[in-house]
């Protein structure tokens, strides 16, 4: 799998240096209308194009994870040399989540430090995940803690979970009318979409 912008030269080194049976490109709609895509298609007529919003982290992460799953069973490798920084970062995070080998070519190959068996949700404990599932929009800490309490998470554990989520970049806090309001970050939104989490109660 390779992230793709408009320049096929960002993809070609991976095709030359990594063995593959099938090529899947992740890119924006405009990317697949560009001349560079046509040139790649002439080299690999059977390539598969997966359209994403290359400026929406959640869209890219979800599409990359789905594409990794669809490509299995078998070995999957990712090249994150092309496309927007958001698309490349989301695909790398998906590779981390799924234990997929990831590479960057510029033009020399660099194997990126993806650890097999280490997944995004391993970062968060049970209380953290409960609070993350509750935080679906703007909420005060008190509202979150009350909802967490109804799901069996005590206030001390709930406060600790909020601190952990903020430290890991899963939530944002800002003052609104003098009151601190918590919001899920784009990372938490993508995390929730990938895991298929749905708020309970």
RAJODA-V231494 format. One record per pair of residues at least 4 apart in sequence whose C-alpha atoms are under 6 Angstrom apart, sorted by the first residue. I is the first residue (numbers start at 1). J is the second residue. Records with the same first field share a line. If there is no record, write none. Layout:
# RAJODA-V231494
I = J / J
This chain:
# RAJODA-V231494
1 = 23 / 24 / 25 / 78
2 = 25 / 78 / 79 / 80
3 = 25 / 26 / 80 / 82 / 83
4 = 26 / 27 / 82 / 83
5 = 31 / 82 / 83
6 = 31 / 36
7 = 36
8 = 36
10 = 81 / 82
14 = 18
23 = 47
24 = 47 / 48 / 49
25 = 49 / 50
26 = 50
27 = 51 / 52
28 = 51 / 52 / 53 / 54
29 = 51
32 = 37
41 = 45
52 = 60
54 = 87
55 = 86
57 = 86 / 90
58 = 190
60 = 87 / 90
61 = 90 / 91 / 94
62 = 194
64 = 91
65 = 94
77 = 100 / 101 / 102
78 = 102
79 = 102 / 103 / 104
80 = 88 / 104
81 = 104 / 105
85 = 89
95 = 99 / 100
96 = 114
97 = 119 / 120
99 = 116
102 = 112
103 = 110 / 111 / 112
104 = 109 / 110
105 = 109
124 = 128
128 = 161
133 = 199
134 = 199
137 = 183
138 = 182 / 183
139 = 181 / 182
140 = 181 / 182
145 = 158
148 = 153
149 = 153 / 154
154 = 158
165 = 170 / 171
166 = 170 / 171
170 = 185 / 187 / 188
171 = 183 / 184 / 185
172 = 182 / 183 / 185
173 = 181 / 182
174 = 180 / 181
175 = 179 / 180
184 = 188
192 = 196 / 197
